[in-house]
Amino acid sequence: MIVDRQGRRFRNLRISLTAACNYACTYCVPDGKRLVAAQDELSADAMVRGVAYLIEAAGIERLRITGGEPLVSPKLEPFLREVSQLGLQDISLTSNGQLLSRKLPLLVESGMRRLNISLDTLDPDAFKRIARGGDLDSVLQGLEEAKGAGLKVKINMVPLRGQNHDQVLPLLDYCLERGFELRFIELMRMGHLARDGGGFQQQFYGMDELLATIAERYEFVQADAPLDATALRYEIPGHGFFGVIANESVPFCRTCSRLRLSSTGWLHGCLSSSNRHFVGDLLDKPRHQALPALQRLLVRALGDKQDLAFSGGVTVMKIIGG
């Protein structure tokens, strides 16, 4: 087991199935262009071997499948079929939900029980301005069908000042009524927002304002959460729960257990570090050769983690899986 001086180790792997995305959200890409699959993306088989090697080399316990947008990838079905046999404690998927209705039978058949769906507004016009792709009705239909299929759903919202911060209470009401847990994610200094002129300060809507807005309608208390959780979790007695991933306001770097594998074979130990470590070439090697080299890279990746707080990163978030 690889452990750093703060007692952190990698438990949670987020794997970007593809860099391609059918949205071009304003807080992710600056130019409105949808992301496309890279020419050198790993095959589904290579990704499965990567997960298997990381389970053994790092002690990975939980997997989240991300993108880009994983539901647009033809690798999704073969990857799910194989990775579900590796004995992980939990497999979940993060999606924008645009293709959820179409892909739901595959997800259910694979044994998927948890979904995180990004949804920043219930207003159709604001949806178009922020996502710059897709349509709101399709997402909402997919969510209703996922609920009907018995999947546990969390909704991810990035509140943005002047764009959708007026949707905090409508989205919370929507989620509480359906038994979804809403996660408010503070805007992150990633990609173009890490640079001067990216508009971060103008758009940032932090936890204090968020909780004050919610307190106008609901009474809530802080709830328990796992030690390495990214979210501060709150209970609204008699209604349900919500969470705040307060990356800026209440940093969680001290307990971070996340490792990311990009669709092109790069390990990222920390979103706030420009360092990355190529493992794509190791995934074609037999286990006895791959594991020692992989463990050396994992030591370096763990060393990339920040001690106290996130300081920003120039990498586009969706390339490394959110």
Long-range contacts (C-beta under 8 A, 24 or more apart in sequence): 1-58, 1-59, 2-57, 2-58, 2-59, 2-295, 2-298, 2-299, 2-302, 3-302, 4-302, 4-303, 4-305, 6-254, 6-307, 8-254, 8-255, 8-256, 8-257, 8-302, 8-305, 9-58, 9-59, 9-257, 9-302, 10-54, 10-58, 10-59, 10-60, 10-257, 10-258, 10-259, 10-269, 10-298, 10-301, 10-302, 11-59, 11-60, 11-61, 11-62, 11-228, 11-257, 12-60, 12-61, 12-62, 12-63, 12-64, 12-228, 12-257, 12-258, 12-259, 13-51, 13-54, 13-58, 13-60, 13-62, 13-63, 13-64, 13-258, 13-259, 13-260, 13-261, 14-63, 14-64, 14-66, 14-258, 14-259, 14-260, 14-261, 14-320, 14-321, 14-322, 15-47, 15-50, 15-51, 15-63, 15-64, 15-65, 15-66, 15-260, 15-261, 15-321, 16-66, 16-67, 16-68, 16-260, 16-261, 16-262, 16-263, 16-318, 16-319, 16-320, 16-321, 17-47, 17-65, 17-66, 17-67, 17-68, 17-70, 17-73, 17-75, 17-76, 17-79, 17-263, 18-67, 18-68, 18-69, 18-70, 18-72, 18-73, 18-75, 18-263, 19-67, 19-68, 19-262, 19-263, 19-264, 19-318, 19-319, 20-67, 20-68, 20-69, 20-72, 20-73, 21-67, 21-68, 21-69, 21-72, 21-96, 21-133, 21-318, 22-69, 22-72, 22-96, 22-98, 22-99, 22-133, 22-134, 23-69, 23-96, 23-98, 23-131, 23-132, 23-133, 23-134, 24-131, 24-132, 24-133, 25-118, 25-120, 25-130, 25-131, 25-132, 26-129, 26-130, 26-132, 26-160, 26-163, 27-130, 27-158, 27-160, 27-187, 27-188, 27-193, 27-203, 28-190, 28-191, 28-316, 28-317, 28-318, 29-191, 29-192, 29-316, 29-318, 30-191, 30-192, 30-198, 32-132, 34-132, 34-133, 35-68, 35-316, 35-318, 35-319, 37-68, 37-73, 37-263, 38-263, 38-264, 40-264, 40-265, 40-280, 41-263, 41-264, 42-263, 42-264, 42-265, 42-280, 42-283, 43-75, 44-75, 44-78, 44-79, 44-82, 45-78, 45-82, 46-265, 46-280, 46-283, 46-284, 47-75, 47-79, 47-83, 47-261, 47-263, 48-79, 48-82, 48-83, 48-86, 49-283, 50-261, 50-265, 50-279, 50-283, 51-83, 51-86, 51-88, 51-261, 52-86, 53-282, 53-283, 53-287, 53-290, 53-291, 53-294, 54-259, 54-261, 54-294, 54-298, 55-86, 55-87, 55-88, 56-287, 56-291, 57-291, 57-294, 57-295, 57-298, 58-259, 58-295, 58-298, 60-88, 60-259, 61-88, 61-89, 61-90, 62-88, 62-89, 62-90, 62-91, 62-92, 63-88, 63-90, 63-91, 63-92, 64-91, 64-92, 64-93, 64-94, 64-116, 64-321, 65-91, 65-92, 65-93, 65-94, 66-93, 66-94, 66-321, 66-322, 67-94, 67-95, 67-263, 67-318, 67-321, 67-322, 68-263, 68-318, 68-319, 69-95, 69-96, 69-98, 69-99, 69-318, 70-94, 70-95, 71-95, 71-98, 71-99, 71-100, 71-102, 71-103, 72-99, 76-103, 76-106, 77-106, 80-106, 80-107, 80-110, 80-112, 81-110, 84-110, 84-111, 90-114, 92-116, 94-118, 94-156, 94-321, 94-322, 96-131, 96-134, 96-139, 97-138, 97-139, 97-142, 97-143, 98-133, 98-134, 98-135, 98-138, 98-139, 98-142, 99-142, 100-139, 100-142, 100-143, 100-145, 100-146, 101-138, 101-141, 101-142, 101-145, 104-142, 104-145, 104-146, 104-149, 107-151, 108-149, 108-151, 112-151, 113-151, 113-152, 114-151, 114-152, 114-153, 114-154, 115-146, 115-151, 115-152, 115-153, 115-154, 116-153, 116-154, 116-155, 116-156, 116-183, 117-142, 117-143, 117-146, 117-153, 117-154, 117-155, 117-156, 118-155, 118-156, 118-157, 118-158, 119-143, 119-155, 119-156, 119-157, 119-171, 120-157, 120-158, 120-159, 120-160, 120-164, 120-167, 121-157, 121-164, 121-167, 121-171, 122-167, 122-170, 122-171, 122-174, 123-164, 123-167, 126-163, 126-164, 126-167, 129-163, 130-160, 130-163, 130-164, 143-178, 143-180, 144-178, 147-178, 147-179, 147-180, 153-178, 153-179, 153-180, 153-181, 154-180, 154-181, 154-182, 154-183, 155-180, 155-181, 155-182, 155-183, 156-183, 156-185, 157-182, 157-183, 157-184, 157-185, 158-184, 158-185, 158-186, 158-187, 159-184, 159-186, 159-187, 159-205, 159-210, 160-187, 160-203, 160-205, 161-202, 161-203, 161-204, 161-205, 162-202, 162-203, 163-203, 165-205, 165-209, 165-213, 168-210, 168-213, 168-214, 169-213, 169-214, 169-216, 169-217, 172-214, 172-217, 172-218, 172-242, 175-240, 175-242, 176-236, 176-239, 176-240, 176-242, 179-240, 181-240, 181-241, 181-242, 181-243, 182-242, 182-243, 183-231, 183-242, 183-243, 183-244, 183-245, 184-210, 184-242, 184-243, 184-244, 184-245, 185-245, 185-247, 186-244, 186-245, 186-246, 186-247, 186-248, 186-249, 187-248, 188-247, 188-248, 188-271, 188-310, 188-312, 188-317, 189-248, 189-310, 189-311, 189-312, 189-313, 190-271, 190-312, 190-313, 190-314, 190-315, 190-316, 190-317, 191-313, 191-314, 191-315, 191-316, 191-317, 194-312, 194-313, 194-314, 195-314, 204-248, 206-246, 206-248, 206-249, 207-232, 207-244, 207-246, 207-249, 207-250, 208-249, 210-244, 211-244, 214-242, 227-255, 228-255, 228-256, 228-257, 229-255, 230-256, 230-258, 247-310, 248-310, 251-308, 251-309, 251-310, 253-305, 253-306, 253-307, 253-308, 253-309, 253-310, 254-307, 254-308, 256-305, 259-298, 259-301, 260-320, 260-321, 261-321, 262-319, 262-320, 262-321, 263-319, 266-320, 267-297, 267-298, 267-301, 268-301, 268-304, 268-315, 268-320, 269-300, 269-301, 269-302, 269-303, 269-304, 269-305, 270-301, 270-304, 270-305, 270-306, 270-313, 271-310, 271-313, 271-315, 271-317, 271-320, 272-306, 272-310, 272-311, 272-312, 272-313, 273-304, 273-305, 273-306, 273-313, 274-313, 274-314, 274-315, 275-300, 275-301, 275-304, 277-301
